Amino acid sequence: MAGIGFELRHLLRRNTLLGLVQAYAYAGVIGSGPWVLSIVGILLIGILSASVVEPATLVTQFQTSVTYLVACSLIYTGLAQLTFTRFVSDRLFEKQGRQVLPNLHGLMVLVLLGAAVLATLALFVVLPGLGLLYRLLMLAGFALLSAVWMLTILLSGMKRYKAIVVLFGSAYALIVVCSLLLRPWGLEGLLGGFVLGHFVLLVGMWLLVVREFPAAPRLVAFDFLQPGKLYPSLVAIGLLYNAGIWADKFMFWFFPPTSQPIIGHLRASLIYDLPVFLAYLSIIPGMAVFLMRIETDFVEYYDKFYDAVRGGGSLQFIESMRDEMVYSIQQGLGQIAKIQTLAVLVTMVAGPWLLDVLGISRLYLPLLHVQVIGAGLQVGVMAVLNVFFYLDQRRTVLLLCVLFVVLNVVLTGLTLWWGAPLYGYGFAVAQLVTLAAGLQLLTRRLNRLEYHTFMLQ
């Protein structure tokens, strides 16, 4: 589908410094906009409510509750995100777009039912003895977020990045306003604003999807569950990738020396969570580079390579396009490395000031540096996995995800056992080893791309 790459290339064709800056700024906004808006929105609610909501611990309870909702809903929906995106992609390639909406409705039925069951069980196990309204809002929030992530991944696959950013921006502006208006009701008021905003976000996304795809005679279908259309490898990849990203956070949350109880059985880690938050803000430039390289140079040569394969192009042209693909990957990863190195240097200079502003001891400055490096490596891992997805190398991606999860859990456990000097190294080293393994496998795959394309089909 004609996506964001055309708009980025249009900005780059101006061949001016302003056009280059606009293209990278645009890529940064659409690539990182949704999660940045989410984080900033929740922080604004906390800052603006701190002096109004009594006691002040209710604000911390709200932010912790939302963090767990986001983490658990991402891991849960990881089971379906990638495999359903592949189902939609295959139907569009077959010119069967009418199958998309009924199957989306069927998927949403299953996702919401599963979310309701899991959340109901969790309310009695994780949040015993708390108010009924709070627990009902947590259940509603988990179900809504699960549905939002499914539509987000679908719209991302359709290259509707701008629409996603606009919807998230509008929804989180509404969440901030509603939460502030409902502050007198304490924790339930803040959480009620969060739930209302995500309901509006879900409706907006659903309307956008309905406009995008043609109507069908059936309202609900479950064709995506049929053998041959459901990819177990993609189910496992979605689950493992999201679980891997959150594994070290959960380990710090539930390791008593690094955390404290917040509400019910939910815990948080001040010494780990804030450095992680700052580190992820530092990858916005890296995400812009990642999106620029993938959506412009790489996709252009990827399309030309496979069009030539399907259309009977000459071997010389096919090899030339393969070489251009490899070069675009090298350039993209090189630029990500440069921009994240700059982010590390900026953090080293501004880190002490940031920690002072947030009220964190400068003893945790090394942790911030390590987290910035780990987050930057994650952008590289995402780029490599994305290329493997384009090449339909699901087994390779699954192998890398298993490697990342195992390393993150084992190495984080070792750092927790060793003590504070090594906090954060588990995640960073896990990303480093996964990236190194991914680059090695990608090099081998690209060197034999023509053979695998023609001889193994």
N, C-alpha and C positions, 0 to 999 in steps of 0.2 A: 504494500500500500504506500502511496505517496505520503511520506511522513515529514518529520521535523528536519530531516537532512536537507530537503530542498530549501527551507528557509535559512538554515545555517549556511549553505553554499551560496545563497543569494547575498547574504551579508559579506561573505568572504570575497565574492567576485568584485566588490568595490575596490579591492586592492589598496586600502588605506588603513592607517593605524586605527582610526575611529571605527571602521568596519570590523577590524579584527577584535577590538575591545568589545564592541556590541555583540559579536558572535559568541565570544567566550562568556560574557555576562549573561546573555540569553540562555546559553547552555547550562550555566551554573544555576540559574533560577529554575529552569524546567527540570533539571536533574536532581536538585536538592530541595526545591521549594516546599513540597508537601511535608517532609519531616522537619525542616527548619521551622515552618509555620506552626507545626504541631508543638514543637518544643517551646518556641517563643510564646505561644498562646498559653500553655500551661504555666510557664514561669510568670507571665503577666498576671494571671489569675492569682498566683501565690503572692506576688509582690503587692498587688492592689488590695488583697484581702487580709493581709497580715495584721493591719491595724484595726480591722473591723470585726473579723471573726474571732470569737472568744470561746474557748481558749485558743491560743495561737497554734497549738499542736494539731488542731483540726486541719489547717492548711497543709501541714506535712502529711497527715493521713490521707488527704485528698490526692496530693501529688503521688504518693506511694501507691494508692489504689489504682490510679490511672496508669502508672508504670507497669504494674502487674497485668492490668487489662490488655495493654498494648503487647507486652511480651508474650503472654499466654495465647492471645488471639493470633498473633503472627505464627507461632509454632504450630498451633492447631490448623490454621488454614494452609500452612505449607504443604499439607497432605494433598491438597487439591489444586493449588495455584498453577503449578507448571503443567500438570497433565491436562487441565482444562484449557489452558492457553494453547497447548499443542493441538487439542481437539478442534478449537476454533480455527487455528491456522490451517489445519488440514482441510476443513470444510470450505474455507475461503479459497484455497488453492484448487479445490474441486468444483468451484462455482456453485456451492450449495449453502449459500448464506442464510437461507430460510431455516436451516436447522439450528442456528445459533441461539436465538431467543428462547425457544421451548426448552432446550437443554440448559440454558442459563437459569431459567426458572426452576427446572428440576434440581440443578446443583444447589441453588439457594435454599430450596426446601430441605435438602439433606444437611447443608451446612448449619442452617438455623435450628433444626431439630437436634443435631449433635451438640451444638453450642448450648442449647437450653438444658439438655441432659447433663453435660459436663459441668456447666455453671451451677446447676441446682445441687449436684453432689458436692461441689467445692464449697458452696455456701455453708453447708453443715460441717464440713471437715476443716476448712481454712478459716472461716469466719463464724465460729460458734458464739451464740449468746449476744450477738450484735442486733441492732434495730432492724425490724422487718423492712422498712422503707429503704434503708441503706443497702440491704442485701438484694432487694428487688432491683434497685438501680444498678448494682454491680452485674446482676444477671442480664439486664437490658443492655448495659454498656458492652459486655462481652459479646452478646449476639450481634449488636449493631456493628462493632468493630470487625467481627469476623466477616460479615457481609460486605463492609466497606473495603476490606483488603481484597476480597475476591473481585469486586468491580474495578478496583485500582489496578490490579495486575492485568485484567482484561483490557482496560483503556490504555495502559502502558504498552501492551502488545499491539494495540491499534495505532500507536504513536500519537495519542491524544494528550501529549504532555501539557500543553497550554491549558486545556480544559481542566485537567486534574489540578493544576496549580490554582486556577481561578476558583474552582469549587472548594478546595481546601482552605484558601484564603478567606473566602466568604463564610464558610462554615465555622472556622476558628475565630473569626471576628464576632460571629453570632454567639459562639461559646463564651467568649470573654464577656460580652455584654450581658448575656443571660446569667452567667455565674455571678457577676457583680450585682445584678438586680436581686438575685436570690441569696446573697450573702447572709442576710438576717436569719436564714434557716440553717446556717452552719454547714456541716459536712454534707448533709443531704441536699442542701441548696446548691452548693458548688458542683456536686456530682450530677444533680438534675440538669444544670446548664450544659454540662458535658454531654449527657445523653441526648438532650434536645438538639444540640448542634450536630451531632453525628446522625441523628435521624434525618435532618434536613440534608446533610451531605449525602446520605444513602439515596434519598429520593432524587436528588439532583443527578447523581451518577446513573441511576437506573433510567431516568428520562433521557439522558444522553445516549445510553446504549440502545434504548428503544428506537430513537431517531436514526441511529447508525445502521441498524440491521432491518431487513424486510420482515414483515409480519408473516406468520405461518398458521396453517389450519389448527395445529395443536397448540395448546397453551403450555403444557408441561410435557417434557420428554426426558428419558434417561438413556439416550443412545450413547452418551460418553462413557457409560459403564460396560458397554459391550466389549467382548474380547477383540483385540486388534485396535481398539480405539482408546483403551485405558492403558497407560504406560506405567507399569509398576516402578520402573527405574526413576521416572520423574516424580512419582509419589514419594519415594524414598529420598530423592535429592531435595525436594522442597522441605521435607521434615528435618533432614539432617542439617541443611544449610542454616535454617532459622534457629534450630536447637544449638548449633555450634556457635552462632553469633552471641547467643544469650547465656551459654553454659557458664562462662567465667563470672558473669554478673550474678547468676543464681548462687554460685558457690561462695562468692563474697557476701551475698545477702544472708546466707544461712550458716556462715562460719562465725560463731559467737565473738571471737576477738576482733572481727572487722565489721560488725554490724550491731544493730540495736532493734528491739521490737517496736513496731509502729502502731499497728491495729490488728486485732485478732492474732493470727499466726503469720501475718505479713511482716517482713523485716526489710531494712534498707541499710546501705553502707555509705555513709557520708564521705569517708576517705577515698572510696573508689568511684562512686557515682558521679561526682562533680568533675574530677579529672577526665573521666570517660566522655562526659557531655562536652567539655571544652575541646577534647581531641577530635570528636566527630564534627564539630563546627569547623575545624581546621582542614577538613577534606573537601570543602565546597569547591575550591579551585581545582583539586584533583578530579572531582566528579565532572566538572565542566570540561576538562581535557578529555576525560574518558568518553563522555557523550559526543564531543566534537569528533574525535578520531573514529569512533564506532559508526556514527550516523553520517559521516561524510566520506572520508577516504576509503575506509575498510568496506562499508556496505556497497559503495560504488563499484569497486573492483570485484567484490564477492558476487554481485549481480551479473557483472560482465563475464566472470569465469563460468558460472553455472548456466547462463544463457548460451554461451558458446558450447558448453558440453551438451546441452539439450538440442541446440540448433545445428550441431555438426560443424563447429568452427575448427579452424586449422590448429594443429598441435602447437605450432609456434605461438599463435595468439593465446591459446589456453595457458601455456607455460609463462607467457609474458604477464597475463593477468594474475597468475599464481604468485609471481615474483612481486608484483605491485601490492598484492594482499599482504605478503610477508613484510614488505617494507613499511606499509601503513601500520601494521601491528608493532613493529620495532619502534617507529616514530612515536606512536601513542604511548607505549610503555616507557620510553625514554623521557617524554615530556611529563608523564605522571611522576616519575622519579625526581625530575628536576623541581617540579612545583611542590612536592611534598618535602623535599629537602629544604626548600625555602620556608615552608610552614614550620618545620622543626627549628630552624634558626630564629624565626620570629617568636616562637614559643619560648625559646631559651632567653630571649631578650625581654619579652613582655610577661613571662610566666610568674616571676615574683610579684609583680604588680597585680596580676589577675588573682593570685591566691590571697593576697592581702585584702583585696576588695571583697572576696567571697568569704573571708574569715577563716581560711584554711592555713594551717601551719606550713611554712616554707620547707619543712622536712619532707613534704610530699611532692616537691618540685621534680625529683627524679621520676616519680610515678607518672606525672603529667608528660614528661619528655618521652617516656617509654610508650604511653598510650597514643601520643601523636604519631610515633613511628609505626605502631601496630595498626592504627586506623589508616595510615597511608598505604601500608602493605595490603590492607584489605581492598583498597581501590584497585591495586594491581591484580589481586586474586579475582575480583569481580570481572575485570577486563579479560583475563584469561578464560574464565568460565564462560563468559559471553561468546567468545570466539568458538569455544568447543560446542556451545549450543548451536551456533550458526552452522557448524560442520556436522551437527547431529551426532556428536560423540557422547551419548548419554552415559555409557559405562565409564568412560574416563572421568566425567564430571562426578559421577557417583563415587568413584575411587577417591578423588580429591576431597569430596565432602566427608567421607568416612575418615580419611587421614586427618582432616582439620578438627573434626569433633573429638577424636581420640586424643590427639595431641593437646588440644585446648583443655580437656578435662584432666589429663594426666599431669601436664606441666603446670597448670594452675593449682592443682592439688599439691604438687611439690613446692611451689612458691609459698602457699599458705602454711605448709609445714615448716619451711625454712625461716620465714619471717618477713618483716616489712621491707628490707632492702631489695627483695626480689619481686615485690608485688607488681603485677602488670606484665612481667616478662613471659608468663605462660601464654597469654594471648598473642603477644608480639612474635614470639618464637614460633608458635603454631602457624601464624600467618606467613612467616618467612619461609618455613619448610614447605608449606603448601604451595606457595608461589614458586619456589625453586623447582619443586616436583612438576608443577603445572607447566612451567616454561620448558622443562626438559621434554615432557610428553608432547607439548605443542610443537616443538622443533622437529621431533621425529615425525609427527603427523603431517606437517606442512611439507617436509622433504619428500614424502611419498604420497602427496595429495592426489596426483593424477592416477597413480596405481589404485589407491583406495576408491577413488571416484568411479573408475571404469571397470575394475576387475572384481570388486566385492559387492556389486549391486545384485 
